[in-house]
């Protein structure tokens, strides 16, 4: 049995919030809500609509926010599936990024996120910097290392300048983007 709820978490580390959500939705043996008709109890995982996961840093400020139209957890792998995902990233240096994708998945430890389907990254490495946009069909992001990777075709734009390549490594902490191969650029005169 899946449970549909609306969840909103604030000022809790993402992994802690996710763990609390998992514990609250866990089955309670054969007689509990997770019981199957065959008598074998299972953890039903969870499903939430309009959910937001927030992880805060040591200063209490949000490091990231993951919003999704639907969040569900596979009871066996404990992996979290997301639909219509919006990820917001910020750091103490003033960098601000927004990432949108059709789908995503996070491991149970919430240490990373794999995004797919029209992934769009927009942001500034520092206040006042030019807006940077990245598009790809797939992107993985490691929250602790602040590192984004893609092995698929990517397009990077800054104003009227555009670069296309196959593969990308973006170190958001250092403000550095590396395009892997097949790089093609367009730099119109200013």
C-alpha positions as CSV (number, residue, x, y, z in Angstrom):
1,X,0.0,0.0,0.0
2,X,1.4,3.4,-0.9
3,X,0.8,6.4,1.1
4,X,0.2,9.7,-0.5
5,X,1.1,12.7,1.6
6,X,2.3,16.2,1.3
7,X,5.6,16.8,3.0
8,X,7.5,20.0,3.8
9,X,10.7,20.0,5.8
10,X,12.6,23.1,7.0
11,X,15.9,23.5,8.7
12,X,16.6,19.8,8.9
13,X,19.6,18.1,7.2
14,X,18.3,16.3,4.1
15,X,19.5,12.9,5.2
16,X,18.0,13.4,8.6
17,X,14.6,14.5,7.2
18,X,14.7,11.6,4.7
19,X,15.5,9.2,7.5
20,X,12.7,10.5,9.6
21,X,10.3,10.2,6.7
22,X,11.5,6.6,6.0
23,X,11.0,5.7,9.7
24,X,7.5,7.2,9.8
25,X,6.4,5.4,6.7
26,X,8.0,2.0,7.5
27,X,5.8,-1.1,7.9
28,X,5.1,-2.5,11.3
29,X,5.4,-6.3,10.6
30,X,2.7,-8.6,9.4
31,X,-0.2,-6.7,11.1
32,X,1.0,-3.2,10.3
33,X,0.2,-0.9,7.4
34,X,3.0,-2.6,5.3
35,X,1.4,-6.0,5.5
36,X,0.8,-7.8,2.2
37,X,-2.1,-10.1,1.5
38,X,0.2,-13.1,1.5
39,X,1.1,-12.5,5.2
40,X,4.7,-11.4,4.5
41,X,5.3,-8.0,6.0
42,X,7.3,-5.5,3.9
43,X,8.4,-1.9,4.2
44,X,6.0,-0.1,1.9
45,X,8.4,2.8,1.3
46,X,6.6,6.1,0.9
47,X,5.2,8.5,-1.6
48,X,4.7,12.2,-1.2
49,X,3.3,14.8,-3.5
50,X,4.5,18.4,-3.6
51,X,7.5,17.5,-1.3
52,X,10.5,19.6,-0.4
53,X,13.8,18.2,1.0
54,X,16.0,20.8,2.7
55,X,19.6,20.3,3.9
56,X,21.2,23.0,6.0
57,X,24.9,23.7,6.6
58,X,26.7,24.2,9.9
59,X,25.5,27.8,9.9
60,X,21.9,26.7,9.8
61,X,21.4,28.2,6.3
62,X,20.0,25.9,3.5
63,X,22.8,24.3,1.4
64,X,20.2,22.8,-1.0
65,X,16.5,22.3,-1.5
66,X,15.0,19.6,-3.6
67,X,11.4,20.1,-4.6
68,X,9.5,17.5,-6.6
69,X,5.9,17.0,-7.8
70,X,6.2,13.3,-6.6
71,X,8.8,11.7,-4.3
72,X,8.6,7.9,-3.7
73,X,10.9,5.4,-2.2
74,X,11.6,1.8,-3.3
75,X,11.2,-0.3,-0.2
76,X,13.9,-2.8,-1.2
77,X,16.7,-0.5,-2.4
78,X,15.6,2.5,-0.3
79,X,16.4,4.6,-3.4
80,X,14.2,7.7,-3.7
81,X,12.6,8.5,-7.1
82,X,11.6,12.1,-8.0
83,X,9.3,13.5,-10.7
84,X,9.4,17.1,-12.0
85,X,12.4,18.0,-9.9
86,X,13.7,21.5,-9.0
87,X,17.0,21.6,-7.1
88,X,18.3,24.9,-5.6
89,X,21.9,25.2,-4.5
90,X,23.6,28.0,-2.5
91,X,26.8,28.5,-0.8
92,X,28.3,31.0,1.7
93,X,30.2,32.7,-1.1
94,X,27.0,33.8,-2.7
95,X,26.8,31.3,-5.6
96,X,23.3,30.4,-6.5
97,X,22.1,27.7,-8.9
98,X,18.8,26.3,-9.9
99,X,18.5,22.9,-11.6
100,X,15.3,21.6,-13.2
101,X,14.7,18.1,-14.6
102,X,11.8,15.7,-15.5
103,X,13.1,13.0,-13.2
104,X,15.7,12.2,-10.6
105,X,16.8,9.6,-8.1
106,X,18.7,9.8,-4.8
107,X,20.4,7.0,-2.8
108,X,19.1,6.4,0.7
109,X,21.9,8.5,2.2
110,X,20.9,11.5,0.1
111,X,24.5,12.3,-0.7
112,X,23.9,12.7,-4.4
113,X,21.2,13.0,-7.1
114,X,21.0,11.7,-10.6
115,X,18.8,13.8,-12.9
116,X,17.4,13.0,-16.3
117,X,15.1,14.4,-18.9
118,X,15.7,18.0,-20.2
119,X,18.1,18.9,-17.3
120,X,18.6,22.7,-17.1
121,X,21.1,24.4,-14.8
122,X,21.0,28.2,-14.4
123,X,23.0,30.3,-12.0
124,X,25.9,32.6,-11.1
125,X,29.2,31.5,-9.6
126,X,29.2,34.8,-7.6
127,X,26.8,37.7,-7.2
128,X,27.1,40.0,-10.2
129,X,28.6,37.3,-12.5
130,X,27.0,36.7,-15.9
131,X,24.2,34.1,-15.9
132,X,25.5,30.6,-16.9
133,X,23.1,28.0,-18.3
134,X,23.8,24.3,-19.0
135,X,21.4,21.9,-20.7
136,X,21.8,18.2,-20.9
137,X,19.6,15.0,-20.9
138,X,21.5,13.6,-17.8
139,X,23.4,15.1,-14.9
140,X,24.7,13.7,-11.6
141,X,25.4,16.0,-8.7
142,X,27.4,15.2,-5.5
143,X,26.1,17.4,-2.7
144,X,29.3,17.2,-0.5
145,X,31.8,17.7,-3.2
146,X,29.6,20.3,-5.1
147,X,30.5,18.5,-8.3
148,X,28.2,18.0,-11.3
149,X,28.9,15.5,-14.1
150,X,27.4,14.5,-17.3
151,X,28.5,12.0,-19.9
152,X,25.9,13.1,-22.5
153,X,25.7,16.0,-24.9
154,X,25.7,19.3,-23.1
155,X,25.2,23.0,-24.1
156,X,26.7,25.7,-22.1
157,X,25.6,29.3,-22.7
158,X,26.7,32.7,-21.2
159,X,24.8,35.6,-22.8
160,X,25.2,35.2,-26.6
161,X,28.2,32.8,-26.3
162,X,27.5,29.1,-26.5
163,X,29.6,25.9,-26.3
164,X,28.5,22.4,-27.1
165,X,30.3,19.3,-26.0
166,X,30.1,15.7,-25.1
167,X,30.5,15.4,-21.3
168,X,31.0,17.9,-18.6
169,X,32.5,18.2,-15.1
170,X,31.4,21.3,-13.2
171,X,33.1,22.1,-9.8
172,X,30.6,24.6,-8.4
173,X,32.7,25.1,-5.3
174,X,35.7,26.3,-7.4
175,X,33.5,27.9,-10.1
176,X,35.2,25.8,-12.8
177,X,33.5,24.0,-15.7
178,X,35.4,21.4,-17.9
179,X,34.0,20.2,-21.2
180,X,35.1,16.7,-22.0
181,X,35.2,16.2,-25.8
182,X,33.8,17.3,-29.2
183,X,33.7,20.9,-28.1
184,X,32.2,23.4,-30.5
185,X,31.7,27.1,-29.7
186,X,29.9,30.2,-31.0
187,X,31.2,33.6,-29.9
188,X,29.5,36.4,-31.8
189,X,31.2,39.8,-31.9
190,X,30.2,42.2,-29.1
